Amino acid sequence: MNAIRAHEFGDPDVLALEDVSQPEPAADEALVRVHAASVNPIDWIVRRGEFDDPIWATRPWIPGWDLSGVVESIGSDVETLSPHDAVHGMVRMPRSGSTYAEYATVPADEVVRKPASLDHVGAAAVPMVGLTAWRALFEEVSVGPGDRVLIHAAAGGVGHVAVQLAKEAGATVVGTASGNNERFLRDLGVDEFVDYRIERFKAVVDDVDVVLDGVGGDTLERSAEVLVEGGDLVTLPVEPDAEQRDRLRREHGVETHWFSVEPDAAVLGEIDALVDEGRVEPVVSETYPLAEAAAAHDESETGHVRGKLVLDVRAESDA
Ligand SMILES: NC(=O)c1ccc[n+]([C@@H]2O[C@H](COP(=O)([O-])OP(=O)(O)OC[C@H]3O[C@@H](n4cnc5c(N)ncnc54)[C@H](OP(=O)(O)O)[C@@H]3O)[C@@H](O)[C@H]2O)c1
């Protein structure tokens, strides 16, 4: 089968399309013919060697955690899936998911039926960003009616789903992005928009109950200043250390949260129900054939993707 592999960590050109042997499912796994695999920042963070730890990637490494495809065969213990089922999920996180390939084995309890309303490209876009947004808003904190939520990087993968989930929960949503994403975010439901390139959100936003920070660094620090006393700051990019958490609590009275997203089939099923009801919609701004995974990483690494990038794996193998 064709797969994207890296024999070393580094620039996007370490990603090469290679002919590799098809993986065999273990007793509790399924073999999935991958139709689409989405690109997430963690894919290129690991590719760069920033997590040079065997938990994340042994070499040669096949990148990717999100996939949508069709079950080809199942291991002897699998009772929940059958061949021909269309499934999607974020698999094996943080161990290698290896979804940038024509076939991938997946733990049967980490995938669910693909939402009927989405094609495989759309379905591959959902799992990691959906699970992250859900956990941030409803497990780390519990966003509900009347809450005022500030979402940084609102136009990105996690952000654009988080905007929709927070609105579904009855919150008032403030989103930050550059001006060319204002229409996009207003259409998704943001109540207030801040163009971070022309104004500092600190000057125009206050009394926020929850911040979801997909940017980090200085944005994280400044976010503490717009939260109400006792507010919650969920940051995604980098785990804050104890000193920073203590300081933000002491100086601003806010609680800082960070987590590492994990597979959760039950939550993915809940997100999919919202998708099928038309209440949450993943937005795919561009697709690439599998062979052009390096170009997809180049684009993702700009930090300015709207919604999601997806590798359309079948498009290439049928070409
Ligand atoms: N801890 C976890 O488990 C976990 C899980 C998932 C993701 N993450 C992390 O969360 C972050 C976001 O992930 P993602 O998938 O949403 O990334 P992404 O899709 O690549 O985010 C791109 C978006 O960021 C926006 N952006 C860039 N700089 C900004 C700024 N200064 N202020 C506001 N918006 C800005 C861009 O909007 P413009 O083009 O308008 O600038 C773009 O739409 C990444 O660091 C990722 O690694 C962590």
The ligand as an SDF file (V2000), in Angstrom:
LIG
                    3D

 48 52  0  0  0  0  0  0  0  0999 V2000
   -3.6390   20.1160   23.9910 N   0  0  0  0  0  0  0  0  0  0  0  0
   -4.2790   19.4180   23.0550 C   0  0  0  0  0  0  0  0  0  0  0  0
   -4.7450   18.2830   23.2620 O   0  0  0  0  0  0  0  0  0  0  0  0
   -4.4690   20.0430   21.6890 C   0  0  0  0  0  0  0  0  0  0  0  0
   -5.3830   19.4790   20.7850 C   0  0  0  0  0  0  0  0  0  0  0  0
   -5.5720   20.1060   19.5430 C   0  0  0  0  0  0  0  0  0  0  0  0
   -4.8580   21.2610   19.2250 C   0  0  0  0  0  0  0  0  0  0  0  0
   -3.9570   21.7410   20.1270 N   0  0  0  0  0  0  0  0  0  0  0  0
   -3.2000   22.9650   19.8160 C   0  0  0  0  0  0  0  0  0  0  0  0
   -4.1340   24.0380   19.7320 O   0  0  0  0  0  0  0  0  0  0  0  0
   -3.6850   25.0010   18.7850 C   0  0  0  0  0  0  0  0  0  0  0  0
   -4.8020   25.2480   17.7720 C   0  0  0  0  0  0  0  0  0  0  0  0
   -5.0140   24.0700   17.0210 O   0  0  0  0  0  0  0  0  0  0  0  0
   -5.8290   24.1210   15.6550 P   0  0  0  0  0  0  0  0  0  0  0  0
   -5.9100   22.7500   15.1140 O   0  0  0  0  0  0  0  0  0  0  0  0
   -7.0620   24.8990   15.8160 O   0  0  0  0  0  0  0  0  0  0  0  0
   -4.7810   25.0020   14.7850 O   0  0  0  0  0  0  0  0  0  0  0  0
   -4.9670   25.6690   13.3630 P   0  0  0  0  0  0  0  0  0  0  0  0
   -6.1980   25.1450   12.6930 O   0  0  0  0  0  0  0  0  0  0  0  0
   -3.6860   25.5560   12.6430 O   0  0  0  0  0  0  0  0  0  0  0  0
   -5.2050   27.2440   13.7300 O   0  0  0  0  0  0  0  0  0  0  0  0
   -5.1010   28.1620   12.6920 C   0  0  0  0  0  0  0  0  0  0  0  0
   -5.8660   29.4200   13.0660 C   0  0  0  0  0  0  0  0  0  0  0  0
   -5.1380   30.1850   14.0450 O   0  0  0  0  0  0  0  0  0  0  0  0
   -5.5160   31.5470   13.8610 C   0  0  0  0  0  0  0  0  0  0  0  0
   -4.5280   32.4160   14.4920 N   0  0  0  0  0  0  0  0  0  0  0  0
   -3.1900   32.4380   14.2800 C   0  0  0  0  0  0  0  0  0  0  0  0
   -2.6160   33.3810   15.0880 N   0  0  0  0  0  0  0  0  0  0  0  0
   -3.6320   33.9460   15.7960 C   0  0  0  0  0  0  0  0  0  0  0  0
   -3.6890   34.9560   16.8130 C   0  0  0  0  0  0  0  0  0  0  0  0
   -2.5700   35.5740   17.2460 N   0  0  0  0  0  0  0  0  0  0  0  0
   -4.8780   35.2760   17.3410 N   0  0  0  0  0  0  0  0  0  0  0  0
   -6.0170   34.6620   16.9160 C   0  0  0  0  0  0  0  0  0  0  0  0
   -6.0290   33.6960   15.9540 N   0  0  0  0  0  0  0  0  0  0  0  0
   -4.8440   33.3400   15.4240 C   0  0  0  0  0  0  0  0  0  0  0  0
   -5.5850   31.6940   12.3800 C   0  0  0  0  0  0  0  0  0  0  0  0
   -6.4900   32.7380   12.0650 O   0  0  0  0  0  0  0  0  0  0  0  0
   -6.0120   33.9060   11.0460 P   0  0  0  0  0  0  0  0  0  0  0  0
   -5.6350   33.2090    9.7640 O   0  0  0  0  0  0  0  0  0  0  0  0
   -7.2130   34.7690   10.9370 O   0  0  0  0  0  0  0  0  0  0  0  0
   -4.8090   34.5600   11.6800 O   0  0  0  0  0  0  0  0  0  0  0  0
   -6.0630   30.3220   11.8820 C   0  0  0  0  0  0  0  0  0  0  0  0
   -7.4340   30.3140   11.5040 O   0  0  0  0  0  0  0  0  0  0  0  0
   -2.3990   24.4350   18.1880 C   0  0  0  0  0  0  0  0  0  0  0  0
   -1.3070   24.9590   18.8980 O   0  0  0  0  0  0  0  0  0  0  0  0
   -2.5080   22.9370   18.4740 C   0  0  0  0  0  0  0  0  0  0  0  0
   -1.2580   22.2890   18.5300 O   0  0  0  0  0  0  0  0  0  0  0  0
   -3.7440   21.1650   21.3390 C   0  0  0  0  0  0  0  0  0  0  0  0
  1  2  1  0
  2  3  2  0
  2  4  1  0
  4  5  1  0
  4 48  2  0
  5  6  2  0
  6  7  1  0
  7  8  2  0
  8  9  1  0
  8 48  1  0
  9 10  1  0
  9 46  1  0
 10 11  1  0
 11 12  1  0
 11 44  1  0
 12 13  1  0
 13 14  1  0
 14 15  2  0
 14 16  1  0
 14 17  1  0
 17 18  1  0
 18 19  2  0
 18 20  1  0
 18 21  1  0
 21 22  1  0
 22 23  1  0
 23 24  1  0
 23 42  1  0
 24 25  1  0
 25 26  1  0
 25 36  1  0
 26 27  1  0
 26 35  1  0
 27 28  2  0
 28 29  1  0
 29 30  1  0
 29 35  2  0
 30 31  1  0
 30 32  2  0
 32 33  1  0
 33 34  2  0
 34 35  1  0
 36 37  1  0
 36 42  1  0
 37 38  1  0
 38 39  2  0
 38 40  1  0
 38 41  1  0
 42 43  1  0
 44 45  1  0
 44 46  1  0
 46 47  1  0
M  CHG  2   8   1  16  -1
M  END
$$$$
